Amino acid sequence: ILYASLILYSLTIDNILNIIVLLILAGVSIATLTGENGILTRASEATEKSEQAKKDELRDIAILEEMIDGNGTDVEEVTDKNPGILELEDDTYVINSIEDLVFFSNEVTTGNNYEGETVKLGLSLDFNSSKSYVNPFRTDYEGYGYNGELKKLLTSGHGFIPVGININESGYEEKNFKGTFDGNGKIIKNLYINQELEDNQNDLVIGLFAYNYGTIKKLGVENCNNGGELKTSGLNTCMVGGITGRNYKDIEECFVSGNVSCASDAKARVGGICGYSDSGTKIMNCYNLATINCTGGSQVNLIGGLTGATKGMLSNCYNNGKILTTCGKSNDDYDGYDIGGIVGHIMSGGAEVSSCYNLNSIEVNGDSLSTPVYCGGIVGNMEPSNLSNCYNKGDINGSYLTGEYHGYIGLIIGLLRGTAKDCLSLTFNNHKSIGGVDEEGISENCALCDGETNMPDILSILGEEFENGLNNYPILSWQK
């Protein structure tokens, strides 16, 4: 039977059918052919084992090549027996491979919002490592938007398709995540997204989650390369973040590193954690290490280390990612750039930013046009809202600021229209602590420190959320 199975595996379908007919004519029973231990059953099993052996060999070779190149050695090799199916453990759906993550994204985008459910990352995953795939060379994910080899498509071209979607064409349609995504202290490495949009109706929203309507917690996105380009001068917006493009709920204990970029001919909202955070949201105990790079268009552009803009609450966070902005020409004096080490623009309506700090520089480049720039080491532009217990250690510079422009530069706040108290910054380039204050702005105990030796003395001002860290610089208590 084994010999016959091997022969059958090497023959064409027509030849196999002819042999089956001959065997039946020779008196071989149907049971012998098709039974549990029949010739055809054994032949099928041999074929499946041979095909799986080929896949395993290709994967093992890819892993070995990556190890020789020094890549993918620091992630656990997946052992997912059902790739593309989220296993249920203690009422929690678990992502155990890149295939599972792709399936999860597609499932949300096609209508399953996981409301009331928890989805957990079972282990750290690396898009660049074959260890994180059951089969990096699989080509059967066309239904999920990947027409070709899966790993190749996820790491080049347009890259990963974000979780969730909002569509305005022919009536509004929203399909987004509304459950709890528990990163479980694990990391998603080398996330790559590169998308373009050329219509005036839909927003271009990019992040691991395009839109988040749930809770995302305890997740790291390491060495990401998330970028979007909006090629339209309409009223729509390009929103890019490492975790999510637009946040409608809560993000807790998350970090991002790598590069987050946005190029827009219209409006831009870009930040390390998220591009835009709506009212009623919370961003807590998060940090950004990613470089933020925004080439803005002709309308309002909001850029921040944690988030481009917020209407909600942001607290106990820090930024150590450099912010690079290239200014374009605005349509009128009301458009321009709001740039902050923590948040570009704090909006009115109950927004509050507290106990945050910025360590890295902000660079504003361009052709020194008359485009307004509101730039601050912590906040660029602050509507009636609250800012407290924050400090800045990052410089503000760039070619745009050496020419003539209309705007305000401050090492704490660019333009203050709300209430700010107990905030400090190191001194750089003769910039003021607050660039400008309008009639609604209130500043209490916001000042500059002449030298780094003064930084340990400000703990009493910053409050109980801070402690002395390395080199006596204040760090957040949770960092301990």
C-alpha positions in Angstrom: 0.0 0.0 0.0 2.8 2.4 0.9 4.5 1.6 -2.5 1.3 2.3 -4.3 0.8 5.5 -2.4 4.2 6.8 -3.5 3.4 5.8 -7.1 0.1 7.6 -7.0 1.7 10.8 -5.6 4.0 10.9 -8.6 1.3 10.4 -11.2 -1.2 12.7 -12.9 -4.9 12.6 -12.1 -5.8 10.8 -15.3 -3.2 8.1 -14.7 -4.4 7.7 -11.1 -8.0 7.2 -12.4 -6.9 4.7 -14.9 -5.0 2.7 -12.2 -8.0 2.8 -9.9 -10.2 1.3 -12.7 -7.6 -1.4 -13.4 -7.4 -2.2 -9.6 -11.2 -2.5 -9.4 -11.3 -4.8 -12.5 -8.5 -6.9 -10.9 -10.8 -7.5 -7.9 -9.5 -4.9 -5.4 -12.3 -3.9 -3.2 -13.6 -0.3 -2.8 -12.8 -0.5 1.0 -9.2 -1.4 0.1 -9.0 1.7 -2.1 -10.9 4.3 0.0 -11.1 2.9 3.6 -9.4 4.3 6.6 -6.2 2.5 5.7 -6.9 2.3 2.0 -4.6 3.1 -0.9 -6.2 6.4 -1.7 -6.3 7.5 1.9 -2.6 6.7 2.4 -1.8 8.5 -0.9 -3.6 11.6 0.3 -1.8 11.5 3.6 1.5 11.1 1.9 0.8 14.1 -0.3 -0.2 16.3 2.6 2.9 15.3 4.6 5.1 16.0 1.7 3.6 19.4 1.1 3.9 20.3 4.7 7.5 19.1 4.8 8.2 21.4 1.9 6.6 24.4 3.7 8.5 23.6 6.9 11.8 23.3 5.0 11.3 26.7 3.3 10.4 28.3 6.6 13.4 26.7 8.4 15.7 28.0 5.7 14.2 31.5 5.9 14.7 31.5 9.7 18.3 30.3 9.4 19.0 33.1 6.8 17.5 35.7 9.1 19.6 34.5 12.0 22.7 34.7 9.9 21.8 38.3 9.0 21.2 39.0 12.7 17.5 39.5 12.3 14.5 37.9 14.1 16.6 36.2 16.8 14.9 37.8 19.8 11.3 36.6 19.2 9.8 33.3 20.2 9.0 30.9 17.3 5.2 30.5 16.9 3.6 27.1 17.4 0.1 28.1 16.3 -1.7 25.0 15.2 -4.7 26.9 13.7 -3.3 30.0 12.0 -6.0 32.5 11.0 -8.3 31.3 13.9 -8.2 33.1 17.3 -8.1 30.5 20.0 -10.4 31.0 23.0 -8.7 30.8 26.4 -10.7 31.7 29.5 -13.2 33.8 27.5 -10.2 35.7 25.9 -9.4 35.5 22.2 -5.6 35.0 21.7 -3.4 36.1 18.8 -0.6 33.5 18.4 0.9 34.4 15.0 1.1 37.0 12.3 -1.6 35.1 10.4 -3.9 35.5 13.5 -3.2 39.3 13.5 -4.1 39.6 9.8 -7.3 37.5 10.4 -8.2 39.7 13.4 -7.8 42.9 11.3 -9.9 41.6 8.5 -12.6 40.3 10.8 -12.9 43.7 12.5 -12.9 45.5 9.1 -15.7 43.2 7.9 -18.0 43.7 10.8 -17.0 41.9 14.1 -16.3 44.7 16.6 -15.6 42.4 19.6 -17.7 44.6 21.8 -17.6 43.2 25.4 -14.8 40.8 24.4 -11.1 40.8 25.1 -8.4 40.0 22.5 -4.9 39.2 23.9 -1.5 39.1 22.2 -0.2 35.7 23.2 3.5 36.4 22.4 5.6 39.1 20.8 5.5 39.1 17.0 7.9 40.4 14.4 6.7 41.1 10.9 10.3 40.8 9.6 10.9 37.4 11.2 9.7 34.1 9.7 9.5 32.8 13.3 6.4 34.8 13.7 4.6 33.1 10.8 3.3 29.6 10.6 4.0 29.9 6.8 5.6 33.2 5.7 5.2 32.1 2.0 1.5 31.4 2.0 -0.5 32.9 -0.9 -4.0 32.0 0.2 -4.8 35.3 2.0 -6.2 37.1 -1.0 -9.6 37.3 0.8 -7.9 39.3 3.5 -6.4 41.8 1.0 -3.0 40.2 0.4 -2.6 38.9 -3.2 0.8 37.1 -3.1 3.3 35.9 -0.5 2.1 37.1 2.9 5.4 38.1 4.5 6.6 39.9 1.5 3.4 41.9 1.2 3.3 42.8 4.9 6.9 44.2 4.8 6.8 46.1 1.5 4.4 48.0 -0.8 1.3 49.1 1.2 2.2 46.8 4.1 -0.2 45.9 6.9 -3.9 46.8 6.5 -4.9 48.6 9.7 -7.6 47.3 12.0 -10.9 49.1 11.4 -12.4 51.4 8.8 -14.7 54.3 8.4 -16.2 55.0 4.9 -18.1 58.1 3.9 -18.8 57.2 0.2 -22.5 56.4 -0.5 -23.5 56.8 3.2 -21.4 56.6 6.3 -20.2 53.1 7.3 -18.1 52.3 10.4 -16.5 49.0 11.2 -14.1 49.2 14.2 -12.8 47.5 17.3 -14.9 48.2 20.4 -13.5 45.5 22.8 -10.4 45.4 24.9 -7.1 44.7 23.2 -4.6 43.4 25.8 -1.0 43.5 24.6 -0.2 41.4 27.6 3.2 43.1 27.9 4.2 41.8 24.5 5.6 43.7 21.5 4.6 43.9 17.8 7.9 44.6 15.9 8.6 46.1 12.5 5.0 47.1 11.7 5.0 48.6 8.2 2.2 50.7 6.8 2.5 52.8 3.7 -0.8 54.2 2.3 -1.8 56.9 -0.1 -5.2 58.5 -0.8 -6.3 60.8 -3.6 -10.0 61.6 -2.9 -11.6 64.6 -1.2 -14.2 62.7 0.8 -12.5 60.1 3.0 -9.9 60.6 5.7 -6.6 58.7 5.5 -6.3 57.1 8.9 -3.2 55.0 9.8 -2.0 53.0 12.8 -2.0 49.4 14.0 -5.6 50.4 14.6 -6.9 52.9 12.1 -9.7 53.8 14.5 -10.0 52.7 18.1 -13.3 52.6 19.9 -12.2 50.2 22.6 -9.4 50.0 25.2 -5.8 49.2 24.1 -3.4 48.4 26.9 0.0 47.0 27.8 1.2 47.0 24.1 4.5 47.9 22.5 4.9 48.8 18.8 8.6 48.6 18.3 10.5 50.0 15.2 7.3 50.7 13.3 7.3 52.5 10.0 3.8 54.0 9.7 3.3 56.5 7.0 0.5 58.1 5.0 0.2 60.6 2.1 -3.0 62.5 1.4 -2.8 63.8 -2.1 -5.8 66.1 -2.1 -6.5 69.7 -1.1 -10.0 68.9 0.1 -11.4 69.2 3.6 -10.4 65.7 4.6 -7.6 64.8 7.0 -4.5 62.5 7.2 -4.3 61.0 10.7 -1.3 58.9 11.6 -0.2 57.3 14.9 1.9 54.3 16.1 -1.0 52.7 18.0 -4.0 54.3 16.3 -4.8 57.1 13.8 -7.9 58.3 15.6 -8.7 57.4 19.2 -12.3 57.4 20.5 -11.6 55.7 23.9 -8.7 54.6 26.0 -5.0 53.8 25.5 -3.0 52.7 28.6 0.6 51.5 29.2 1.6 51.5 25.6 4.8 52.6 23.8 5.9 53.2 20.2 9.3 53.4 18.6 10.5 53.8 15.0 9.1 56.3 12.6 5.6 57.9 12.3 5.1 60.2 9.3 2.4 62.1 7.5 2.4 64.1 4.3 -0.8 65.9 3.5 -1.9 68.5 0.9 -4.9 69.1 3.1 -5.0 68.6 6.9 -2.7 66.6 9.1 -2.9 65.1 12.6 0.1 63.0 13.6 1.6 61.7 16.9 3.6 58.9 18.3 0.7 57.2 20.1 -2.2 58.5 18.0 -2.9 61.2 15.5 -6.1 62.5 17.1 -7.8 61.7 20.4 -11.4 62.6 20.7 -13.5 63.9 23.7 -14.0 61.5 26.6 -10.8 59.6 25.8 -7.9 58.7 28.1 -4.2 58.3 27.2 -2.3 57.2 30.3 1.2 55.8 31.2 2.3 55.8 27.6 5.6 56.9 26.0 6.9 57.6 22.5 10.4 57.0 21.2 9.5 57.3 17.5 10.6 60.1 15.2 7.6 62.2 14.1 7.9 63.6 10.6 5.1 65.7 9.1 5.1 67.5 5.8 2.0 69.7 6.1 -0.3 71.1 3.5 -2.4 74.2 3.1 -4.7 73.8 6.1 -4.4 73.1 9.9 -1.6 70.7 10.8 -1.4 69.4 14.4 1.7 67.5 15.4 2.7 66.1 18.8 5.1 63.6 20.4 2.1 61.7 22.0 -0.8 63.0 19.9 -1.4 65.7 17.3 -4.5 66.9 19.1 -6.7 65.9 22.1 -10.1 66.7 23.4 -9.7 64.2 26.2 -7.4 63.4 29.1 -3.6 62.8 28.7 -1.6 62.1 31.8 1.6 60.4 33.1 3.2 60.2 29.6 6.5 61.2 28.1 8.1 61.8 24.7 11.7 61.1 23.6 11.1 61.1 19.9 12.4 63.9 17.7 9.7 66.0 15.9 10.5 67.1 12.4 8.0 69.4 10.5 8.3 70.9 7.0 5.8 73.7 6.6 3.9 74.5 3.4 1.9 77.6 2.4 -1.4 78.0 4.2 -4.6 79.2 2.6 -5.2 82.0 5.2 -4.0 83.4 8.5 -6.2 80.9 10.5 -4.5 77.9 9.1 -1.0 76.8 10.0 0.9 74.5 12.4 0.4 73.6 16.0 3.4 71.6 17.2 4.1 70.3 20.7 6.6 67.9 22.4 3.6 66.2 24.1 0.5 67.4 22.1 0.2 69.8 19.2 -3.2 71.2 20.1 -5.3 70.9 23.3 -8.9 71.5 22.4 -11.6 73.0 24.6 -14.5 71.1 26.1 -12.9 69.5 29.2 -9.5 68.5 27.8 -6.7 68.1 30.4 -3.0 67.3 30.1 -1.0 66.6 33.3 2.2 65.0 34.6 4.0 64.7 31.3 7.4 65.6 30.0 9.3 66.0 26.8 13.0 65.1 26.3 13.6 65.6 22.6 13.9 68.5 20.2 11.4 70.0 17.8 12.7 71.1 14.4 10.5 73.4 12.1 11.7 73.8 8.6 10.3 75.3 5.4 10.5 78.4 3.2 9.9 81.0 5.9 6.5 81.9 4.5 3.8 83.7 6.4 2.2 80.4 7.6 1.4 80.7 11.4 3.4 78.4 13.6 2.4 77.8 17.3 5.1 75.6 18.8 5.8 74.6 22.4 8.1 72.2 24.2 5.0 70.7 25.8 1.9 72.1 23.9 1.8 74.1 20.7 -1.7 75.7 20.9 -4.0 75.5 23.9 -7.7 76.4 23.8 -9.6 76.9 27.1 -8.5 73.7 28.9 -6.0 72.6 31.6 -2.3 71.9 31.6 -0.4 71.1 34.8 2.8 69.5 36.3 4.7 69.1 33.1 8.3 69.9 32.1 10.3 70.2 28.9 14.0 69.4 28.2 13.9 69.7 24.4 15.1 72.5 22.2 13.0 74.2 19.5 14.9 75.2 16.3 14.8 75.0 12.5 15.2 77.0 9.3 11.6 78.2 9.3 12.0 80.0 12.6 14.9 82.1 11.4 12.8 83.9 8.8 9.7 86.0 9.2 6.6 84.2 10.3 3.4 84.8 12.2 3.0 82.7 15.3 4.3 82.0 18.8 7.2 79.9 20.1 7.4 78.9 23.8 9.5 76.3 25.5 6.4 75.3 27.5 3.5 76.5 25.4 3.3 78.3 22.0 -0.1 80.0 22.4 -1.9 79.9 25.8 -5.7 80.3 25.8 -6.4 78.1 28.8 -5.0 77.5 32.2 -1.5 76.3 32.8 0.2 75.8 36.1 3.3 74.2 37.7 5.1 73.7 34.4 8.8 74.3 33.6 11.4 74.0 30.9 15.2 74.3 30.4 16.3 77.4 28.6 17.1 77.2 24.9 17.8 79.8 22.2 16.4 82.7 24.1 12.9 81.4 23.7 10.3 82.5 26.2 8.5 80.0 28.5 5.1 80.9 26.8 5.1 82.4 23.3 1.8 84.2 23.6 -1.1 84.6 26.0 -4.6 85.8 24.9 -7.2 87.3 27.2 -8.5 83.9 28.3 -5.0 82.5 29.1 -3.9 82.0 32.7 -0.4 81.1 33.7 0.5 80.0 37.3 4.1 79.1 38.3 5.3 78.4 34.7 9.0 79.2 34.4 12.3 78.4 32.9 15.3 76.7 34.6 18.6 78.4 33.8 20.6 75.2 34.0 20.3 71.4 34.2 21.4 71.5 37.8 18.1 73.1 38.7 16.1 70.2 37.5 16.2 68.1 40.7 14.8 71.1 42.6 11.5 71.1 40.6 10.1 67.8 42.0 8.1 69.8 44.6 6.5 71.7 41.7 5.9 68.8 39.4 4.0 66.8 42.1 3.7 63.3 43.4 3.6 61.6 40.0 7.3 62.3 39.6 10.5 60.9 41.2 14.2 61.5 40.7 15.6 59.3 38.0 18.9 58.8 36.3 21.2 61.9 36.4 18.6 63.4 38.8 16.2 64.2 36.1 12.5 63.8 37.1 10.8 60.7 35.7 7.3 59.4 36.3 6.8 57.2 39.3 5.5 54.3 37.2 8.8 54.2 35.3 10.4 52.8 38.5 
